[in-house]
Amino acid sequence: MFYHIGFNNMVSLDRVIAIIDTSKAMPAPIARQVSAAKKEGRVIDATSGRRTGTVFFMDNGMIVLSSKTGKTVRFNLIEDEEQ
């Protein structure tokens, strides 16, 4: 199952380990993880230049950044489950 993360980008929900809401502020441990992953080339930035709202940690070590807020992601995932 795929989830639309904005700007015609998708992630496979089967591969997602964690979804972190960073819409208000990015916690320091998450910021360090993202920074280290950027240096290693393991970050996919799907924000299209907007502020990062959620960080998706994938099972293969990749990190995907989305501009959607955690609240929006949660709402959409719950809505998809009900259908």
Kinemage of the C-alpha trace (Angstrom):
@kinemage 1
@onewidth
@group {chain A} dominant
@subgroup {mainchain}
@vectorlist {calphas} color= white
{ca met a 1} P 0.000 0.000 0.000
{ca phe a 2} L 1.322 3.424 -0.946
{ca tyr a 3} L 0.738 6.733 0.828
{ca his a 4} L 0.748 10.105 -0.916
{ca ile a 5} L 3.207 12.414 0.886
{ca gly a 6} L 2.601 15.492 -1.255
{ca phe a 7} L 3.709 16.890 -4.619
{ca asn a 8} L 2.871 13.606 -6.405
{ca asn a 9} L 5.334 11.669 -4.209
{ca met a 10} L 4.513 8.356 -2.542
{ca val a 11} L 6.022 6.062 0.090
{ca ser a 12} L 5.351 2.386 0.599
{ca leu a 13} L 3.657 1.983 3.972
{ca asp a 14} L 4.949 -1.590 4.092
{ca arg a 15} L 8.496 -0.191 4.328
{ca val a 16} L 7.838 2.573 6.900
{ca ile a 17} L 9.201 1.947 10.405
{ca ala a 18} L 8.281 5.278 11.995
{ca ile a 19} L 6.611 8.582 11.144
{ca ile a 20} L 7.798 11.562 13.192
{ca asp a 21} L 5.820 14.817 13.334
{ca thr a 22} L 8.199 17.751 13.012
{ca ser a 23} L 5.639 20.403 12.066
{ca lys a 24} L 6.188 22.476 15.229
{ca ala a 25} L 9.885 21.795 15.784
{ca met a 26} L 12.300 19.067 14.813
{ca pro a 27} L 13.568 17.310 17.950
{ca ala a 28} L 17.372 17.393 18.238
{ca pro a 29} L 17.847 13.599 17.988
{ca ile a 30} L 15.779 13.514 14.786
{ca ala a 31} L 17.663 16.508 13.355
{ca arg a 32} L 20.967 14.711 14.048
{ca gln a 33} L 19.722 11.555 12.338
{ca val a 34} L 18.565 13.521 9.282
{ca ser a 35} L 21.838 15.468 9.132
{ca ala a 36} L 23.939 12.303 9.307
{ca ala a 37} L 21.757 10.585 6.699
{ca lys a 38} L 22.107 13.587 4.356
{ca lys a 39} L 25.903 13.290 4.541
{ca glu a 40} L 25.595 9.581 3.683
{ca gly a 41} L 23.118 10.197 0.836
{ca arg a 42} L 20.250 8.371 2.555
{ca val a 43} L 17.708 11.230 2.556
{ca ile a 44} L 14.938 11.740 0.027
{ca asp a 45} L 13.646 15.303 0.307
{ca ala a 46} L 10.067 15.359 -0.987
{ca thr a 47} L 9.230 18.769 0.514
{ca ser a 48} L 9.692 20.748 -2.724
{ca gly a 49} L 11.459 23.451 -0.742
{ca arg a 50} L 8.821 23.733 1.960
{ca arg a 51} L 9.258 23.236 5.683
{ca thr a 52} L 9.538 19.608 6.808
{ca gly a 53} L 6.340 18.465 8.498
{ca thr a 54} L 7.009 14.743 8.835
{ca val a 55} L 10.015 12.467 8.703
{ca phe a 56} L 9.481 8.900 7.477
{ca phe a 57} L 12.063 6.333 8.601
{ca met a 58} L 12.198 3.419 6.175
{ca asp a 59} L 13.257 -0.171 6.840
{ca asn a 60} L 16.205 0.083 4.425
{ca gly a 61} L 17.815 2.986 6.334
{ca met a 62} L 16.487 5.711 4.045
{ca ile a 63} L 14.796 8.796 5.483
{ca val a 64} L 12.022 10.554 3.562
{ca leu a 65} L 11.110 14.169 4.341
{ca ser a 66} L 7.591 15.420 3.627
{ca ser a 67} L 5.965 18.813 3.989
{ca lys a 68} L 2.699 17.268 5.207
{ca thr a 69} L 2.090 17.775 8.907
{ca gly a 70} L 1.849 14.822 11.251
{ca lys a 71} L -1.766 15.708 11.932
{ca thr a 72} L -2.599 15.507 8.224
{ca val a 73} L -0.750 12.217 7.830
{ca arg a 74} L -2.549 10.726 10.821
{ca phe a 75} L -5.955 11.910 9.595
{ca asn a 76} L -5.369 10.539 6.088
{ca leu a 77} L -4.091 7.179 7.332
{ca ile a 78} L -7.088 6.731 9.619
{ca glu a 79} L -9.439 7.776 6.820
{ca asp a 80} L -7.805 5.250 4.433
{ca glu a 81} L -8.209 2.436 6.993
{ca glu a 82} L -11.928 3.129 7.303
{ca gln a 83} L -12.538 2.794 3.572
